[in-house]
């Protein structure tokens, strides 16, 4: 089988009072995705952020939120990871269970995606390029890149801003990746278009599929400056006559509310696209020239 049916969850940010409530909502959405035939279910970046609503010993405001991420949300990571693993096993589906803050072995704060497989394996991917607010919280970017298999596809994970860096995607593709999963959180329309454009560009230049899942809505927190997440789920492809999509959009969300979009990825079509590129594709790269250009500018 060369086909893979993916579901991108446009997940609603809501005030959640317990981890059980959060996991129950994930369970409902995974069940809905599986009922629609999904073999892979993708949740967004910081999808557990609504659990700030479970803090009951102080008001969550801008002044406290950095400590709240480290001291309240990050310690939940092991249990979230275990629950995502159980969802993948229970529904016999691969689940990218969003990304979440965690405390790494060196004590640093990381933004880490959880990829759980039906056989019980759990793989992690740290966000590489952090935003200024993440740096302000003292978080550190990762420096390793996951490459894994899902069905016929070789898969990598780029978290939100990471998809805006072509170097990361090209590294993944050099290691055989033909499907990129992108959990995302953006809080203004500029961010939405940066990520959306990045997804499309990575799909075009690397002749691969990109599946993006955004967080949407607001939990009303921090109380003095609530964050409103915006975005539209999208699945993008190369733009060529093999795929026959002039904009490369295989599927996209209808509006800014919570929903699940589905797309059927055909590995054979992707291979055909790479073998017979309409525009200069991977087969027409000039790596010797690129190496020479890097030497000239010393990057």
N, C-alpha and C positions, 0 to 999 in steps of 0.2 A: 504493500500500500504506500503510495507516494503522497496521498492527500492528508491534510491535518486541519481539523476544524477548530478555530480559536474563538474565544469569547473575551472581549475587552469590557470590563466592568467600569462604567462611569459612576464611581462610588460617591454617595452623598455624605459630606461632612456634617455630622450631627452631634449634639451634646450627649455623651454616653456616660452612664453612671456606674458601669461595671464592665470588666473584661468579658464576663459571660454574655452580656448584651451585645457587645461588639462581635464576638465569635458567632452568636446566634444569627446576626445579620449577614455575616460572611457565609454561614451555612446555607441560609435561605437563597442567597445569590448564586452560590456554587450549584445548589440543587436546580435552580432555574436554568443555569447555563448548561448543565449536563442534560436536562430535559430537552434542551434545544440542540443536543448533539455535540456539545463542545468536548474536545479532548484536552484542551489547554484553557485555563481561566486566568486572566491577568487583572490584578488589583493595583491601585495607584500608590504613588509615593506618599509616605506619612499617613497611610490610611487609618492608623490608630490615633491620630491627633485628637479626635473627638473625646478620647478618654481623659483629657484634661478636665472634662466635666465631672469626673469621679473624685477630684480633689475636694475635700470637705473641711480642711483645717485652715484654709485661707482663701482669699479671693485671688483668682488667676488674673493677673494684670501684666502689662508689658514689663514691669520691673521684676516680676517673679518668674516669667516664662522660661528663661534660660535655665534656672535651677529646676524648674518643674520638668523640663525635658530630661535633664540628667538624673534627677533624684526620684521622679515618679514614673515617667514613661519608659526610660531606658531599662529599669529593672524588670519590666514586664516582658522584655524581648524573649527570654527562654520559654515562657509559657505560650506566648503568641506563636513562636516557632513550632512548638509541640502541637498546638491546636491546628495549625496549618498542615502539618504533617498528617494528622489524623483525618482532616478533610480530604486530602489527596488519596489516602488509603481507603476511606469510607466510600468515596464516589468513584474510585478508580480513574482519576483524572490528574493531570499535572496542574498544580496551582502555584502561580507566582502570587504569593500572599501579601503583596504590597511591600513597601520598605518602611523601616521603623528605626528609631534610635536604639542603640545598644552600647554597652560599655565593653570595649575590646579587652583582650588579655593584658595589654599594656596600660590599661586604665583610661584610654582615650575614648571620646564620644564619637560614634560612627553613625552614618545613615546607611542601613543595610537592608537589601532586598532578600526575601526568603523564597527559594524555589523548591517546592516539595513534589516528589514523584510518587506515582501509585505504589511503587515497591517499598516505600518508607524512607528512601534517601532524601536528605535535605541538603541543599547547596546554598551558599551565601555569596552575595556580591555587594561590596561596599561601593557607595557613590564615590567617584574619583574627583570630580570638580565640584566643589561646594560653593554655594551662594554666599554673598557677604553676610546675610543674617546667620547662616550656619557657622561661618568663621567667628562671628561675634559671640556665638554661644560656646566657642571653644572646641568645636568639632574638628575632626581631621579627616581628610580624604584618603581613600584606599589607594593601594598601588599594585593590586593584582587583579587579573581579569578572568572571570569564569568562562569556560567553554564546555558545553554539555550537549547531550543528545536527547531529542524528543521525536520519536518516530523516525522518519527519514531525514529529519532536519538536524543540522548542527546549530546550536543556539547560544547567543550571548545576551547579556543584560546591560543596558545603559540607562542609568537613572536620571531622568529629567535633563538637566543641563549637560550631562555627559553626551547626549545625542547631538549636541551642537559642536562637538569636537571631532572633525573627520579623522584625526589620527587614531582615535580609539576604535572607531568602526572599521577602519582599514586594517588595523592590527587584528581585530576579530576575524575579518574576512580572510586574511592571510593564514589564519589558523583553521579555516574551513567553514566559518559561520555563514549561514544563508538565511537565518531568521534572527532578528533582534527584537527583544521585548523591552519596552520603555515605560515603566511606571513614572508618573509625573504629578507635580503639584505646581501650579502657577496661580498668582493672585492678581494679575492684571492682563489686559488683552495683549500688551506687548510680549509678555511671557508666553502667552498662548501661541502667538505666531512664531516666536523664536523656536519653540519646541516643535510645533507643527511643520515649520519650514525645515528644521533640522531632520525630522523624520523623513520627509519627502526627499531631501537632498541625499541622505544616507542610502535610501532605497535606490535612487537613481544611479549614484556614482559607484555603488557596490553591487548593483544588480541583486538585491536581496529584498525580503519582506521585512517590514517594521510594523510592530503592533504597539500602539500607545494607549495607556489607560490613565485618565486624569481624576483627580479629586475635585468635587464640585460642592458649592454651598457654603454654609457657615454654621459654626457651633455657638456663635456669639462670644467667643473667647479669642484673645484676652478681653476682659470686660471693658477696659478703657480704650481698646483699639481692635475690635473684632476683625479677624481675617476672613475674607471672602475668596474662596477658591473658584476658579473658572477654567473651562477647557471643554474640548470635544474629543471623544474617543475617535481614533482613526486607525485604519489598516492601510498601509501604502505598499506599492509595488514599483518595480522598474517602469519607466515610461518608454515603451517601444511597441512595434507592431506585433510582437509575440504575445504580449499581454493584451494589447488592444484597448488600453485605457489612456486616454489623452492626458489626464491629470494624475494617473497613478493611484487614484483613490479606489480601493477595493470595497471599503465599507467605512461609514462614519456615523457619528451620533446625530440625532435629529435636532436636539436642543440642549440646554444646560441642565436638565434634570437628570436624576438617577436613571440609568438604563443600561442594558447589555446589548452590545452589537456583536454580530457573528460574521466570520469570514472563512471561506474554504481556501486553504493554501495548497497549491499544486506544485510539488517539488519537481516533477517532470517538466512543467512549463518553465520553471525558473532555470533549470539546466539548459533547456532549449534557448532561452533568452541569453544566457551566458555564452553558449556555443555560437550563436548567430546574432551578435550585437548589431542593432540598427545604427546606434550612435557609437562612438569609441567607448567600448566597455572594458571589462577586466582583461579580456584577451588582448587588447590593444594598449595596455599600459606600457610605460617606458621607464622601468625601475632604475636603469643605469643613469638616465638623465636626472631622475629625481634625486638620486644619491649625490650627483655632482652639484645640483642646485642647493642641496642642504649644506654641502661643504662650503659653498660660496657665502651663504648667509649665516652659517654657523648656528643652525637651529636643530 
